[in-house]
Amino acid sequence: MATLVYVLILLPIGWLLYNGYCLFRNFIKASALGLPCIVSPITPDNPLWIAFQTAFGAKLRYFPFDATSFTRHIRLGWEFHDRCQTHARLGDAWILVTPARNWLYVAGNKAITEIFSRNRDFKRPVWMLEILNVFGPSISTAVGQDWQRQRKLTATPFNEQKSPLVWNEALDQARDMLNSWLSSTDNSGGFTTTPDDTRTLVLHVLAYVAFQRSYPFQSVPKTGNSGTVVKDASSLTYRDSLAIILANVFMVMIFPLSAFSLPFGRRWNQIGWAVHYFRSYMMKQLRDEQQLMKSGQPGTGTLVSNLVRASSETLPSESTNGGSAMKPLTESEILGNIFVFNFAGHDTTAISLAYGVLLITANPAVQDWIHEELQYYLRDDSISSYNEVFPKLKRCLAVLFETLRLYNPLPGVPKYTGEQPTHLDVHGKTYIIPPDTLVIPNLQAAHTDPRHWGSDSRTWRPQRWILRSNPGSVKLEDEEVFKPAKGTYFPWAEGTQNCPGRKFAQVEFVAVMVALLRDHLSEPVPRDGESLDDARGRTLAVVNDSNVELLLQMRNPRDIVVRWRKRKMNLSGLRPSSTVNAMMANAFLKQPSCDYSREYYSEMNERDLEAVTQSPGPVFRDLGEATIGNGKPGSRLDPNRWKSAD
């Protein structure tokens, strides 16, 4: 008994002494670099520490994490809350010293560009990503030549030929989602399911594009906010199994499949059912595709088909000067990559959409700004094809870019020096980075650096992404998307190992904006005694109250009740050379939801302008300033509401 007591006492003491020794050793290495250091006795990616934060995260958020204390930098998602504050205090590069290894955080854009361009020196930390190997190895955990092989063989599902499919299905799903919102009625006058509905939309788009399975938007069974529920294993479908896996992806990654057979209730058991069904479904798809290939028949066009057929082609290996065929994907690699594509393509896009929808809900000026673009390019009742419309909708794309700048679902893009030291230039000075060092291009810091994004770098303002090719022009055709300097914006990473689903996400997001904002607008439903402006401010507070679990997401997005309604007729639909008499102008301006556009009025000819300016009701004076008479403060006729958004 005494021996057991001694062991129980000595084990934690020994563990503390060992960690203290490792911490001191790493501090010596860090000090030799000459960069500022923050010393922490806790390693941020320690599994026990992560589990502790997951269990007690609600309490930890109230702890006093001082700006100069190590406790500020060991919480999950600290980068989102810190932004660029630590870098402003310590410089473009600093080191977090921990017992396991040193973490080098970098915010200088030239150094970040160098890190992304040198994949052999700055590798992926595979041990951080191995939890993604639920169904088999994938491109996310491949390194070196194996990564090059998998990247080449998995590129087909994300080529430009898929973009029209993404566009059309996203439009259809978003229309169905909007109709569901318009018909939603509860005691609050709106709905609280924005994050749930964006997940459903993205899941359905993914199911259609990847597996040619089309589902009506409202058919996913839900009970409150609990997500998909099934009666038993036999009632599962492909969609339901994938929805359950993605909703519980963290548990799927850390627990073995056998754990879900334990008697912890049906919601726990259905995770195991979903994993088993999804694997069986994918294997059947794989076998069917292989049989079609053997019989010489065309493929089904699904994600499985693309991967199987790409693997079957004889491709030269880059490492052998084209002298031998590239090793095809194994069955486990096909399954592994299918899961990674589903996880990466679903959660990140769904979270970005949820942020984007609530952000535009809190910003009516941005809604009007986007609506102006949609009215200009979509002048008839039908929405044209992807190739004709998507390249023109720069403002819609700007909403995505700005959302990802401030609310990127990925907390960072870590790199690793491996077993060899390597050099890195920071502001003209070369540092020799020791082996076994994590090198973190600090996404949140780079995306909010005032040197690159201005004094309002922490403000969500999509207009910052739109420039004009002709500075004096007010035509929408002259608008261009701002291109940030390399190393200042990398939501999809940079270099050869960037995200292959980048275009997929862009097309899907823009299509949703088109469906939602072309003829409708949204607003938060105020609480009792709350004004609409206060409700919008509360919406922004909910958006900013975010944390990282596996990805960045809002803590309480369902606290916001949202209401969508159709826009009424407005003057922005007027065409150049149209005849508008005073009576029509008055009728339009009296509509409570009338929106105004200086650009459209500037294109009206002199006869139109004369008819409007001579109108006896609202008086238009100096169209450059767009002054409207008889406008009450805050109303749609308020002159301040009519000024150009940019």
C-alpha positions as CSV (number, residue, x, y, z in Angstrom):
1,M,0.0,0.0,0.0
2,A,2.8,2.4,0.9
3,T,4.5,1.6,-2.4
4,L,1.4,2.5,-4.3
5,V,1.2,5.8,-2.4
6,Y,4.8,6.6,-3.3
7,V,4.2,5.8,-6.9
8,L,1.1,8.1,-7.0
9,I,3.1,10.9,-5.5
10,L,6.3,10.4,-7.5
11,L,4.6,10.0,-10.9
12,P,3.2,13.5,-11.1
13,I,6.4,15.0,-9.6
14,G,8.5,13.2,-12.2
15,W,6.1,14.4,-14.9
16,L,6.4,17.9,-13.7
17,L,10.2,17.7,-13.5
18,Y,10.4,16.2,-17.0
19,N,8.2,18.9,-18.5
20,G,10.2,21.6,-16.7
21,Y,13.4,20.2,-18.2
22,C,11.9,20.1,-21.7
23,L,10.6,23.7,-21.2
24,F,14.0,24.9,-20.2
25,R,15.7,23.1,-23.1
26,N,13.3,24.7,-25.6
27,F,13.7,28.1,-24.0
28,I,17.5,27.9,-24.6
29,K,16.8,27.0,-28.3
30,A,14.4,29.9,-28.7
31,S,16.7,32.4,-26.9
32,A,19.4,31.6,-29.4
33,L,17.3,33.0,-32.2
34,G,17.1,36.4,-30.7
35,L,13.3,36.7,-31.2
36,P,10.9,37.8,-28.5
37,C,9.6,34.8,-26.5
38,I,6.6,34.0,-24.4
39,V,7.1,30.9,-22.1
40,S,4.2,28.6,-21.4
41,P,4.2,25.5,-19.2
42,I,1.3,24.1,-21.2
43,T,1.5,23.0,-24.9
44,P,-1.5,24.3,-26.8
45,D,-2.1,21.1,-28.7
46,N,-1.8,18.8,-25.7
47,P,-4.8,16.4,-26.0
48,L,-5.5,16.6,-22.2
49,W,-5.5,20.4,-22.3
50,I,-7.8,20.4,-25.4
51,A,-10.2,18.0,-23.7
52,F,-10.2,20.2,-20.6
53,Q,-11.0,23.3,-22.6
54,T,-13.7,21.5,-24.5
55,A,-15.3,20.5,-21.2
56,F,-14.9,23.8,-19.4
57,G,-14.7,26.3,-22.2
58,A,-17.7,28.2,-21.0
59,K,-16.0,28.8,-17.7
60,L,-12.5,29.5,-19.1
61,R,-13.7,32.4,-21.2
62,Y,-14.2,34.4,-17.9
63,F,-10.7,33.8,-16.7
64,P,-8.4,36.9,-16.7
65,F,-6.2,36.2,-19.7
66,D,-3.8,39.1,-19.6
67,A,-2.3,40.5,-22.8
68,T,1.2,39.8,-21.6
69,S,0.5,36.4,-20.0
70,F,1.1,33.0,-21.5
71,T,-2.5,32.1,-20.7
72,R,-3.6,34.4,-23.5
73,H,-1.9,32.2,-26.1
74,I,-2.9,28.6,-25.0
75,R,-6.6,28.8,-25.4
76,L,-8.2,27.3,-28.5
77,G,-8.8,30.1,-31.0
78,W,-6.8,32.7,-29.1
79,E,-5.7,34.0,-32.5
80,F,-9.2,35.1,-33.4
81,H,-9.5,37.2,-30.2
82,D,-6.0,38.5,-30.3
83,R,-5.9,39.4,-34.0
84,C,-2.7,41.3,-34.5
85,Q,-2.3,42.7,-31.0
86,T,0.6,40.4,-29.9
87,H,2.5,41.0,-33.2
88,A,2.0,44.8,-32.7
89,R,3.6,44.5,-29.3
90,L,6.4,41.9,-30.2
91,G,7.0,42.3,-33.9
92,D,6.4,40.3,-37.0
93,A,7.9,37.1,-35.6
94,W,7.9,35.8,-32.0
95,I,8.1,32.4,-30.3
96,L,5.8,30.6,-27.9
97,V,8.0,28.3,-25.9
98,T,6.3,25.1,-24.6
99,P,7.5,21.8,-23.2
100,A,6.7,19.8,-26.3
101,R,8.2,22.2,-28.9
102,N,8.6,25.8,-29.9
103,W,5.9,27.6,-31.9
104,L,7.2,30.4,-34.2
105,Y,4.4,32.8,-35.1
106,V,5.0,34.9,-38.3
107,A,2.9,37.9,-39.5
108,G,5.3,39.6,-42.0
109,N,3.9,39.1,-45.5
110,K,7.2,38.4,-47.2
111,A,8.2,35.8,-44.7
112,I,4.7,34.2,-44.9
113,T,5.0,34.0,-48.7
114,E,8.4,32.4,-48.3
115,I,7.0,29.8,-45.9
116,F,4.2,28.8,-48.3
117,S,6.6,28.6,-51.3
118,R,9.1,26.3,-49.6
119,N,7.1,23.1,-49.0
120,R,10.2,20.9,-48.6
121,D,11.6,23.1,-45.8
122,F,8.2,23.9,-44.1
123,K,6.2,20.8,-44.1
124,R,2.7,19.9,-42.9
125,P,2.7,18.8,-39.3
126,V,1.2,15.4,-40.1
127,W,0.6,14.4,-36.5
128,M,-1.9,17.3,-36.2
129,L,-3.9,16.0,-39.2
130,E,-3.9,12.3,-38.6
131,I,-7.3,12.4,-37.0
132,L,-8.6,13.0,-40.5
133,N,-7.7,9.5,-41.4
134,V,-11.1,8.1,-40.3
135,F,-11.7,6.1,-43.5
136,G,-8.1,6.0,-44.8
137,P,-5.1,8.1,-45.6
138,S,-5.7,11.2,-47.7
139,I,-4.1,14.2,-49.3
140,S,-4.3,16.0,-46.0
141,T,-1.8,13.7,-44.4
142,A,0.4,12.9,-47.4
143,V,3.8,14.4,-47.7
144,G,6.5,14.8,-50.3
145,Q,6.1,12.8,-53.5
146,D,3.0,11.0,-52.1
147,W,1.3,14.4,-51.7
148,Q,2.2,15.2,-55.3
149,R,0.7,11.9,-56.5
150,Q,-2.5,12.4,-54.6
151,R,-2.9,16.0,-55.6
152,K,-2.6,15.1,-59.3
153,L,-5.0,12.2,-59.0
154,T,-7.6,14.1,-56.9
155,A,-7.7,17.3,-58.9
156,T,-10.4,16.1,-61.3
157,P,-13.4,16.6,-59.0
158,F,-12.5,20.3,-58.6
159,N,-12.0,21.3,-62.2
160,E,-13.9,24.2,-63.8
161,Q,-16.4,21.8,-65.4
162,K,-18.0,21.3,-62.0
163,S,-18.7,25.0,-61.5
164,P,-21.9,25.1,-63.5
165,L,-23.3,22.2,-61.5
166,V,-22.3,24.0,-58.2
167,W,-24.0,27.2,-59.5
168,N,-27.2,25.7,-60.5
169,E,-27.7,23.5,-57.5
170,A,-26.7,26.2,-55.0
171,L,-29.3,28.6,-56.7
172,D,-32.0,25.9,-56.4
173,Q,-31.2,25.1,-52.8
174,A,-30.9,28.7,-51.8
175,R,-34.3,29.5,-53.3
176,D,-35.8,26.6,-51.4
177,M,-34.1,27.8,-48.2
178,L,-35.4,31.4,-48.8
179,N,-39.0,30.1,-49.4
180,S,-38.7,28.1,-46.1
181,W,-37.6,31.3,-44.3
182,L,-40.3,33.4,-45.8
183,S,-42.9,30.9,-44.7
184,S,-41.4,30.4,-41.2
185,T,-43.7,31.7,-38.5
186,D,-43.3,31.4,-34.8
187,N,-44.0,33.5,-31.7
188,S,-40.9,35.7,-32.4
189,G,-41.9,36.6,-36.0
190,G,-38.8,35.1,-37.5
191,F,-36.6,32.1,-37.2
192,T,-33.3,31.1,-35.5
193,T,-32.1,28.3,-37.7
194,T,-29.6,30.2,-39.9
195,P,-26.6,28.0,-39.0
196,D,-28.6,24.8,-39.3
197,D,-30.1,25.8,-42.6
198,T,-26.8,26.8,-44.2
199,R,-25.4,23.4,-43.2
200,T,-28.3,21.7,-44.9
201,L,-27.9,23.8,-48.0
202,V,-24.2,23.0,-48.3
203,L,-24.8,19.3,-47.6
204,H,-27.3,19.1,-50.4
205,V,-25.1,21.0,-52.9
206,L,-22.2,18.6,-52.0
207,A,-24.5,15.6,-52.4
208,Y,-25.6,16.7,-55.8
209,V,-22.2,17.7,-57.2
210,A,-20.2,14.8,-55.7
211,F,-22.8,12.0,-55.8
212,Q,-25.5,13.2,-58.1
213,R,-28.1,12.9,-55.3
214,S,-30.6,15.7,-55.3
215,Y,-32.7,16.5,-52.2
216,P,-35.4,19.0,-51.5
217,F,-34.2,21.5,-48.9
218,Q,-36.8,20.9,-46.2
219,S,-36.7,17.1,-46.2
220,V,-33.9,16.7,-43.6
221,P,-35.6,15.5,-40.4
222,K,-34.9,17.7,-37.4
223,T,-35.9,18.0,-33.8
224,G,-35.3,21.4,-32.5
225,N,-31.5,22.1,-32.8
226,S,-30.5,18.5,-32.4
227,G,-29.9,17.8,-36.1
228,T,-30.6,14.6,-38.0
229,V,-32.3,11.9,-36.1
230,V,-32.9,8.3,-37.3
231,K,-35.0,5.5,-35.8
232,D,-32.5,2.7,-36.4
233,A,-29.6,1.6,-38.6
234,S,-31.9,0.3,-41.3
235,S,-33.6,3.7,-41.8
236,L,-30.4,5.5,-42.7
237,T,-29.8,7.1,-46.1
238,Y,-26.6,8.4,-47.7
239,R,-27.6,12.0,-46.9
240,D,-28.6,11.3,-43.3
241,S,-25.4,9.3,-42.6
242,L,-23.2,12.0,-44.0
243,A,-25.1,14.7,-42.0
244,I,-24.7,12.7,-38.8
245,I,-21.0,12.2,-39.4
246,L,-20.3,15.9,-40.2
247,A,-22.4,17.0,-37.2
248,N,-20.3,14.8,-34.9
249,V,-17.1,14.9,-36.8
250,F,-14.9,15.6,-33.8
251,M,-16.1,12.4,-32.0
252,V,-15.8,10.4,-35.2
253,M,-12.2,11.5,-35.4
254,I,-11.1,10.7,-31.8
255,F,-13.2,7.6,-30.9
256,P,-12.9,4.1,-32.5
257,L,-15.9,2.8,-34.3
258,S,-16.5,0.2,-31.6
259,A,-17.0,2.9,-29.0
260,F,-20.3,3.9,-30.7
261,S,-21.8,0.5,-29.9
262,L,-21.8,1.3,-26.2
263,P,-25.2,1.8,-24.6
264,F,-25.1,5.6,-24.3
265,G,-28.4,6.2,-26.1
266,R,-29.6,6.3,-29.6
267,R,-28.0,9.6,-30.5
268,W,-24.6,8.1,-29.6
269,N,-25.3,4.8,-31.4
270,Q,-26.5,6.4,-34.6
271,I,-23.0,7.9,-35.0
272,G,-21.7,4.4,-35.4
273,W,-24.6,3.4,-37.7
274,A,-23.8,6.4,-39.9
275,V,-20.1,5.6,-40.1
276,H,-20.8,2.0,-41.0
277,Y,-23.4,2.9,-43.6
278,F,-21.3,5.6,-45.2
279,R,-18.4,3.3,-45.6
280,S,-20.6,0.6,-47.1
281,Y,-22.2,3.1,-49.4
282,M,-18.8,4.3,-50.7
283,M,-17.5,0.8,-51.2
284,K,-20.6,-0.1,-53.2
285,Q,-20.1,3.0,-55.4
286,L,-16.4,2.1,-55.8
287,R,-17.2,-1.5,-56.8
288,D,-19.9,-0.4,-59.3
289,E,-17.5,2.1,-60.9
290,Q,-14.8,-0.5,-61.2
291,Q,-17.3,-2.8,-62.9
292,L,-18.4,-0.1,-65.4
293,M,-14.7,0.5,-66.2
294,K,-14.1,-3.2,-66.9
295,S,-17.1,-3.3,-69.2
296,G,-15.9,-0.2,-71.1
297,Q,-19.0,1.9,-70.1
298,P,-18.8,5.6,-69.2
299,G,-18.6,6.7,-65.6
300,T,-21.3,8.0,-63.4
301,G,-19.6,11.4,-63.0
302,T,-19.7,11.1,-59.2
303,L,-16.8,11.9,-56.9
304,V,-16.0,8.2,-56.6
305,S,-16.1,7.8,-60.4
306,N,-13.7,10.7,-60.8
307,L,-11.2,9.3,-58.3
308,V,-11.4,5.7,-59.6
309,R,-11.0,6.7,-63.2
310,A,-8.3,9.2,-62.5
311,S,-6.4,6.5,-60.7
312,S,-6.8,4.1,-63.5
313,E,-5.2,6.3,-66.1
314,T,-1.6,5.8,-66.9
315,L,0.1,9.0,-65.6
316,P,3.9,9.5,-65.7
317,S,5.6,9.9,-62.4
318,E,7.3,13.3,-62.1
319,S,10.1,11.7,-60.0
320,T,11.1,9.3,-62.7
321,N,11.4,11.7,-65.7
322,G,8.2,10.2,-67.2
323,G,9.6,6.8,-67.3
324,S,7.0,4.9,-65.2
325,A,3.4,5.1,-64.3
326,M,2.2,6.9,-61.2
327,K,0.9,4.6,-58.5
328,P,-2.9,4.7,-58.5
329,L,-5.0,5.6,-55.4
330,T,-5.7,2.6,-53.2
331,E,-9.2,1.9,-52.1
332,S,-8.5,3.2,-48.6
333,E,-7.0,6.4,-50.1
334,I,-10.2,6.9,-52.2
335,L,-12.4,6.5,-49.1
336,G,-10.0,8.7,-47.1
337,N,-10.1,11.5,-49.7
338,I,-13.9,11.3,-50.1
339,F,-14.3,11.9,-46.3
340,V,-11.8,14.8,-46.3
341,F,-13.4,16.4,-49.3
342,N,-16.8,16.1,-47.6
343,F,-15.5,17.4,-44.3
344,A,-13.5,20.3,-45.7
345,G,-16.1,21.2,-48.4
346,H,-19.0,21.1,-46.0
347,D,-18.1,22.5,-42.6
348,T,-15.9,25.4,-43.8
349,T,-18.4,26.6,-46.4
350,A,-21.4,26.1,-44.1
351,I,-19.8,28.2,-41.4
352,S,-18.7,30.9,-43.8
353,L,-22.3,31.1,-45.1
354,A,-23.7,31.4,-41.6
355,Y,-21.3,34.2,-40.8
356,G,-22.1,35.9,-44.2
357,V,-25.9,35.8,-43.8
358,L,-25.8,37.2,-40.2
359,L,-23.3,39.9,-41.2
360,I,-25.4,41.2,-44.1
361,T,-28.5,41.0,-41.8
362,A,-26.7,43.4,-39.4
363,N,-25.6,45.6,-42.3
364,P,-28.6,46.9,-44.5
365,A,-26.3,49.2,-46.5
366,V,-24.3,46.1,-47.7
367,Q,-27.6,44.4,-48.7
368,D,-28.6,47.5,-50.8
369,W,-25.1,47.6,-52.3
370,I,-25.3,43.9,-53.4
371,H,-28.9,44.3,-54.5
372,E,-27.8,47.2,-56.8
373,E,-25.3,44.9,-58.5
374,L,-27.9,42.1,-58.9
375,Q,-30.5,44.5,-60.3
376,Y,-27.9,45.8,-62.8
377,Y,-26.7,42.5,-64.2
378,L,-29.9,40.4,-63.8
379,R,-32.4,42.6,-65.5
380,D,-34.9,40.0,-66.5
381,D,-36.8,37.5,-64.4
382,S,-34.4,34.6,-65.2
383,I,-30.9,34.2,-63.8
384,S,-28.5,33.5,-66.6
385,S,-25.9,30.7,-66.8
386,Y,-22.8,30.5,-64.6
387,N,-20.5,31.5,-67.4
388,E,-22.5,34.6,-68.2
389,V,-23.2,35.9,-64.7
390,F,-20.7,34.7,-62.1
391,P,-17.7,36.6,-63.4
392,K,-19.7,39.9,-63.2
393,L,-20.8,39.6,-59.6
394,K,-17.8,41.1,-57.9
395,R,-19.6,42.6,-55.0
396,C,-21.1,39.3,-54.0
397,L,-17.6,37.8,-54.1
398,A,-16.4,40.7,-52.0
399,V,-18.8,39.6,-49.3
400,L,-17.1,36.2,-49.2
401,F,-13.6,37.6,-49.2
402,E,-14.3,40.0,-46.4
403,T,-16.1,37.4,-44.3
404,L,-13.1,35.0,-44.7
405,R,-10.7,37.8,-43.9
406,L,-12.2,38.3,-40.4
407,Y,-14.1,35.0,-39.7
408,N,-12.1,32.3,-41.4
409,P,-13.2,28.9,-40.1
410,L,-9.6,27.6,-40.0
411,P,-7.7,28.9,-37.0
412,G,-4.4,28.8,-38.9
413,V,-2.2,27.0,-41.4
414,P,0.6,25.4,-39.4
415,K,3.9,24.3,-40.9
416,Y,6.8,22.3,-39.4
417,T,10.6,22.3,-39.9
418,G,10.9,18.5,-39.5
419,E,14.2,17.0,-38.5
420,Q,16.5,19.5,-40.2
421,P,17.1,23.2,-39.4
422,T,16.1,25.8,-42.0
423,H,16.4,29.5,-42.6
424,L,13.8,32.2,-42.8
425,D,14.2,35.9,-43.7
426,V,12.1,38.3,-41.6
427,H,12.6,42.0,-42.5
428,G,15.9,41.4,-44.1
429,K,17.4,39.4,-41.3
430,T,18.0,35.7,-41.7
431,Y,17.1,33.4,-38.8
432,I,18.1,29.7,-38.6
433,I,15.0,27.9,-37.4
434,P,15.9,24.7,-35.3
435,P,14.4,21.3,-36.1
436,D,11.1,20.3,-34.5
437,T,9.7,23.8,-34.6
438,L,6.2,24.6,-35.6
439,V,6.1,27.7,-37.9
440,I,2.7,29.4,-38.0
441,P,1.8,31.9,-40.6
442,N,-0.6,33.9,-38.4
443,L,-3.7,34.2,-40.6
444,Q,-5.7,36.3,-38.1
445,A,-2.8,38.7,-37.6
446,A,-2.1,39.1,-41.3
447,H,-5.7,39.5,-42.2
448,T,-6.1,42.4,-39.7
449,D,-2.8,44.2,-40.0
450,P,-3.5,47.9,-40.3
451,R,-0.4,48.3,-42.5
452,H,-2.2,46.3,-45.3
453,W,-5.9,46.8,-44.4
454,G,-6.1,50.3,-43.1
455,S,-7.2,51.8,-39.8
456,D,-10.5,49.9,-39.9
457,S,-8.8,46.6,-40.4
458,R,-11.1,44.9,-37.8
459,T,-14.3,46.2,-39.3
460,W,-16.3,44.0,-41.7
461,R,-16.6,46.2,-44.8
462,P,-16.9,44.3,-48.1
463,Q,-16.6,47.6,-50.1
464,R,-12.9,47.6,-49.4
465,W,-12.5,44.8,-52.0
466,I,-14.0,46.8,-54.9
467,L,-11.8,49.2,-57.0
468,R,-12.5,51.0,-60.2
469,S,-10.5,50.6,-63.3
470,N,-11.5,54.2,-64.2
471,P,-11.4,56.3,-61.0
472,G,-13.9,58.8,-62.3
473,S,-16.4,56.3,-63.4
474,V,-19.6,55.2,-61.6
475,K,-20.4,52.3,-63.9
476,L,-20.5,48.8,-62.4
477,E,-18.6,47.5,-65.4
478,D,-15.6,49.4,-64.3
479,E,-15.4,47.7,-60.9
480,E,-12.5,45.4,-60.2
481,V,-11.8,43.1,-57.3
482,F,-8.9,44.2,-55.1
483,K,-5.9,41.9,-55.1
484,P,-4.0,41.9,-51.8
485,A,-0.3,41.6,-51.7
486,K,1.0,38.1,-51.3
487,G,1.2,37.0,-47.7
488,T,-1.5,39.4,-46.5
489,Y,-4.5,37.2,-47.3
490,F,-4.6,33.4,-47.5
491,P,-7.9,31.9,-46.4
492,W,-7.3,29.0,-48.7
493,A,-3.6,28.9,-48.0
494,E,-1.0,29.8,-50.7
495,G,1.5,28.1,-52.9
496,T,1.2,24.6,-54.4
497,Q,-0.6,23.2,-51.3
498,N,-3.5,25.6,-51.4
499,C,-7.1,24.4,-51.1
500,P,-8.4,22.6,-54.2
501,G,-12.0,23.5,-53.4
502,R,-11.5,27.3,-53.5
503,K,-13.5,27.9,-56.7
504,F,-16.2,25.5,-55.5
505,A,-16.7,27.6,-52.4
506,Q,-16.7,30.9,-54.3
507,V,-19.3,29.8,-56.8
508,E,-21.5,28.3,-54.1
509,F,-21.4,31.4,-51.9
510,V,-22.1,33.8,-54.7
511,A,-25.0,31.7,-56.0
512,V,-26.6,31.9,-52.5
513,M,-26.1,35.7,-52.3
514,V,-27.9,35.9,-55.7
515,A,-30.9,33.9,-54.6
516,L,-31.2,35.6,-51.3
517,L,-30.6,39.3,-52.1
518,R,-31.9,39.8,-55.6
519,D,-35.5,40.5,-54.5
520,H,-35.4,40.2,-50.7
521,L,-33.8,41.7,-47.6
522,S,-33.2,40.5,-44.1
523,E,-33.3,42.1,-40.7
524,P,-33.0,40.9,-37.1
525,V,-36.2,40.8,-35.1
526,P,-35.9,43.3,-32.1
527,R,-36.6,42.1,-28.6
528,D,-39.1,43.9,-26.5
529,G,-38.1,47.5,-26.0
530,E,-35.2,47.2,-28.5
531,S,-34.8,49.3,-31.6
532,L,-33.9,47.8,-35.0
533,D,-30.5,49.4,-34.9
534,D,-29.9,47.9,-31.4
535,A,-30.9,44.5,-32.8
536,R,-28.4,44.9,-35.6
537,G,-25.7,45.8,-33.0
538,R,-26.6,42.7,-31.0
539,T,-26.3,40.6,-34.1
540,L,-22.8,41.8,-34.6
541,A,-22.0,41.1,-31.0
542,V,-23.2,37.5,-31.5
543,V,-21.1,37.1,-34.6
544,N,-18.0,38.4,-32.8
545,D,-18.7,36.1,-29.8
546,S,-17.0,33.2,-31.6
547,N,-14.7,30.4,-30.5
548,V,-12.7,27.5,-31.9
549,E,-13.7,23.9,-31.3
550,L,-12.5,22.2,-34.4
551,L,-13.2,25.2,-36.5
552,L,-14.2,28.8,-35.7
553,Q,-17.9,29.2,-35.1
554,M,-20.3,31.4,-33.3
555,R,-21.2,30.4,-29.7
556,N,-24.8,31.3,-29.8
557,P,-26.0,32.1,-33.4
558,R,-29.5,30.9,-32.5
559,D,-29.9,33.9,-30.2
560,I,-30.6,36.0,-33.3
561,V,-34.1,35.8,-34.7
562,V,-34.0,36.7,-38.4
563,R,-36.8,37.9,-40.7
564,W,-36.7,38.0,-44.5
565,R,-39.1,39.9,-46.7
566,K,-39.5,40.8,-50.3
567,R,-38.3,44.1,-51.5
568,K,-40.9,46.5,-53.0
569,M,-40.6,48.3,-56.3
570,N,-37.8,50.8,-56.3
571,L,-36.2,53.4,-58.5
572,S,-33.0,51.4,-59.0
573,G,-34.8,49.4,-61.7
574,L,-35.1,52.5,-63.9
575,R,-33.2,52.3,-67.2
576,P,-31.4,55.0,-69.1
577,S,-33.7,56.8,-71.6
578,S,-36.8,55.6,-69.8
579,T,-39.6,58.1,-69.3
580,V,-40.5,58.8,-65.7
581,N,-43.1,61.4,-64.9
582,A,-43.5,63.2,-61.6
583,M,-46.5,61.1,-60.6
584,M,-44.6,57.8,-61.0
585,A,-41.6,59.1,-59.2
586,N,-43.8,60.1,-56.2
587,A,-45.5,56.8,-56.2
588,F,-42.2,54.9,-56.1
589,L,-40.7,57.1,-53.5
590,K,-43.6,56.6,-51.1
591,Q,-42.9,52.9,-51.0
592,P,-41.6,52.1,-47.5
593,S,-38.9,49.8,-48.8
594,C,-37.8,52.0,-51.7
595,D,-34.0,51.8,-52.2
596,Y,-32.0,54.5,-53.9
597,S,-29.0,54.3,-56.2
598,R,-27.0,57.2,-57.2
599,E,-25.4,55.2,-60.0
600,Y,-28.7,54.4,-61.7
601,Y,-29.9,58.0,-61.4
602,S,-26.6,59.2,-62.9
603,E,-27.4,57.2,-66.0
604,M,-30.8,58.7,-66.6
605,N,-31.1,61.1,-69.5
606,E,-31.9,64.8,-69.1
607,R,-35.6,64.3,-69.9
608,D,-35.9,61.7,-67.1
609,L,-34.1,63.9,-64.6
610,E,-36.2,66.9,-65.4
611,A,-39.4,64.9,-64.9
612,V,-38.2,63.8,-61.5
613,T,-36.7,67.0,-60.3
614,Q,-39.9,68.9,-61.2
615,S,-41.9,66.5,-59.1
616,P,-44.0,68.4,-56.4
617,G,-43.3,65.9,-53.7
618,P,-39.8,64.8,-52.8
619,V,-37.3,67.2,-54.4
620,F,-34.1,66.0,-55.9
621,R,-31.3,68.6,-55.8
622,D,-27.7,68.1,-56.9
623,L,-27.8,64.4,-57.8
624,G,-24.1,64.2,-57.0
625,E,-25.1,64.5,-53.3
626,A,-28.5,62.9,-53.7
627,T,-30.4,65.2,-51.4
628,I,-34.0,64.2,-50.8
629,G,-36.5,66.5,-49.2
630,N,-39.0,65.7,-46.5
631,G,-37.0,62.7,-45.3
632,K,-37.2,62.0,-41.6
633,P,-34.0,60.8,-39.9
634,G,-33.6,57.1,-40.2
635,S,-36.4,56.7,-42.7
636,R,-36.0,55.4,-46.2
637,L,-36.4,59.1,-47.4
638,D,-33.6,60.2,-45.1
639,P,-30.9,61.8,-47.3
640,N,-28.2,60.1,-45.3
641,R,-29.7,56.7,-46.3
642,W,-29.4,57.5,-50.0
643,K,-25.7,58.3,-50.2
644,S,-23.5,55.8,-52.0
645,A,-22.4,52.9,-49.8
646,D,-18.8,53.4,-50.7
